[in-house]
């Protein structure tokens, strides 16, 4: 089996005449790695993710996941694509049915894909809640009764409950405060490692991207301007835009380090 799980080739999207939100993006994601996609608002990163997820139809190009053409899949192939590729969105509350209990929310994908009977589904839901650090009694609660961090844990639980090959996350921590953000990132890393997931993680937050990514793609005006390992991107960026993006991050100790360097220079 190929080590390339996601292959994006010449992918583009135009929403209005002459304006491209995504412009000819080609990239690959290898088995077990996390590719971080970073860029300013309007850079096209979320649109790119939604085209991979089969939520926004591309104007050009192709996407394959585990060898299946995402946009030309039909019947059993399409069902396999949908089962093997799950998403975590920025605001889980907006992707949950507020009238459904957490138990019903987690059971829905199992029912759609015909996984197990009622008893085995209940056992799997309990085990998945435990995996994301929530009590089994959470099944009877509703989204509005949970904190933002708890809702995002449920979003992770729903994404991994069918053991997909791929998880795509779109700004999953941007609505959380810093302490909760750290907990959710830690959970994301642990879950990815335990299940051997391949993932794409979109964020405008460079610190978050550096924390979770093996490789990083930097986007600007719909194009990938640089791609490389997380260490390469953050310590020796080749693109002037990437350097400017990194330099724009507030660093209260930058002036202190520069002064210290001057003092130690012979």
N, C-alpha and C positions, 0 to 999 in steps of 0.2 A: 504494500500500500504506500502511496506517495506520502512524503512528510508534509506536503503543502495541503492544508485543509481549506483555506479560503484563497481563491485567486480572483482578483479584480483586474480586468483588462480594458483599457481605454474608456473607462466609465465617465459619462458626462450627463449633465442635466441642465436644461434651459427652461426656466419658468416663464420668461417673457422673451419676446423676439430680440435676439442679439445679445442677451445677457445670460451668462452661464454661471449657475451656482456651483457646479462641479465641472471641471474641464479636463477630460482626458486622463483620469487617474488610473495608474497601474500599480498594483502592489500585491504581495503575497503574505499570508500568515501561516507560519509553520505549526505543526502539531505540538500542543502543550505550551506555546508561548503566548504572552500578552503583548499585543501591538497597541501602543498608546497613540492616539491621534490628537494633536493639539493645534490651536490656532485662535486668532481673535474671533469675536462674534462676527458672523457673516462670511467666515472663511470657507464654509461648505462642509465642515466636518460632520455635522448632524445629518445633513442631506445625504452624504456619502453612506453613513451608517444605515439610514432608512432605505437606501437602495439595496444594500446588502441584505437587509431584513425583508425585502419584498413588500415594503410599505409605500415606496415612491418609485414609479416606473422610470427607469433611465431613458434619456433621449438617445443614448448611444452606448456601445460597449457591452460587456458581459460580466456576470458574477457566477462563479462555481463554488459550491461547498461540498467537500468530499467527493468531487468529481461530477456532481449533479449541477446542471445549468439551472440556477435559481429562477430565472425569468421565463424559461421555456419548459419548466417541469409541469407535468399534469398527472392526475390520478394518483397512483401509488407513489410515484416519484415525488410529487408535490407534498403528499402527506409525510413522506420521509424527511423532506427538506424542513418542513415546519416542526416536526418532532425533534429533529437534530439541531435546531438553531433557535435559541431563546433569547429574550431581551430583558434588560433592567433599565427602566426609564427614570428620568430626573425626578418626576413627581409621582410616586406610586399611588397616591390617593386618586389621581385623575385616571389611572389605569385599572382601578378596582371598581367593581359595582358596589356602591355604598349600601345597597340593600342586602348584599350577601354577607354571610359570616365568613370568617377567615377559613374555616373548614371547607365551606362551599367553594371559595376562591381557589384553594389548593387542590380540591377534588376535580375542578372543571377540566384541566388539561388531561388528567388521567381518564376521565369519562370520554372525552372527545377522541382520544386515541385508543380506547378500549383496553386500558391497562388494569388488570386485576378485577376482583369483585369488591363488594362494599367493605368487607372485613379487611382484606389485604390493603385496600386504599387507605382505610383509617390507620392501619399500622404504619404505612409508608408516610402518611401525613405527620403522625406523631414523631417518627424518627427524623423527618426533615425539619420539623420545628425544633427538635433538640439540637440538630446540627447547627442551626442558626442562633442558638442560645435563647430560645423562647420556651415557655412552659406549655405542656400539652393542653392545658385548659384554654389556651389562646384560641383554639378552634371555635369556641362559642362566642367570641367577641367580634365586633364589627370595626371596620377601618377607622371610623371617627373616634373610637375608644382607645386608639393606640397613639403613641408618640410618633414623631417623624422618623426617629431612628428605628423604632419597632416596625413601622410600615415598610421601611426600606429592607429590613430583615425578611419580612414577608415577601417582598418583591424578589429577593435573592432566592428564598425558599421556592417560590413558584417557578423561577427560572431553572432551577437545578433538579426539581423533583422527578423529572423524567430522565435524568442523567444524559443531557444532550452532549453532543460533541463540541458545540460552540455556544458561547454566551457573549452577547454584545451589549455593552453598557453605555448609556448616553447621559453624561453628567449626573451620575447616580448619587453624588455626595454634595452637589452645589447648594442644595436647599437646607443642609444640615449645619449645625454649629460645629466648631472645630473639634471639640472633644468627642461628639457623636460621630463626626466624619472619620476620625481616627479609628474608632471601633468598627465602623462599617468597612473601611478599607482593609483592616486586619481580617475581618470575616471573609471578605472577597478573596484575599490572598490564600487564606487557609482552605476555603472551599475549592478554589481552583486547583490547589496542590493535591488535595485529597481525592478529587474526582478526575484529575488529569485533563482539565478543560483547556480548550483553545479559546482565547478571548480577544475582543477588540474593545478598548476603553477610551471613550471620547471625553475630553475635558478641556476647558480654557485655563485650568489651574495647573501651572507647570510643576508645582511641588507634588500634587496628587499624581500627575503623569509619571514623574520620576520615581515615585514610591512604588507604583504597581507594574511598570512596564519593563519588558525585556528589550524591545525595540520601540522607537518613536518615529512617527511620521509627522512632519510639521507642514501645516496647510496655510496657504495664503491665496485669497481671491480664487478659490476653487481648485487650486493646483497644489500638488505635493512639491514643496521647494527643497526638502531635505528628508532623508530617512537613514536611520542608523541605530546602533545600539544606544541604550539610554545613557551609558557613560560617554560615548562619543558625542552625542547631541549636547549634553549638558556641560562637558568639560572642554570639548574642542569642536564647536560647531563650525561648519564650512560656509553656511549661508549667512550673509549679512543680516537678513531678516531674522533668522534664528537668534543670532547674537543680540540683535535689538530687542527681541521678545524676552530673552533671558535677562538682559540688562534692565528692562522695564519693571522687573519684579522688585518691590521694595526690599532693601537690605540695610538694616540699621547699622550693621557693622562694616559696611563697605569702606566708608571714609576712615574708620579706625584702622582697618587692615592696610589701606593705602599709605597712611601716615606711618604705621609700623614698618612697612616695607622700605619707605624712604629712610627711616632711621637706621635700618640694618644694612642699607646699601653702602659698600665701601667707597 
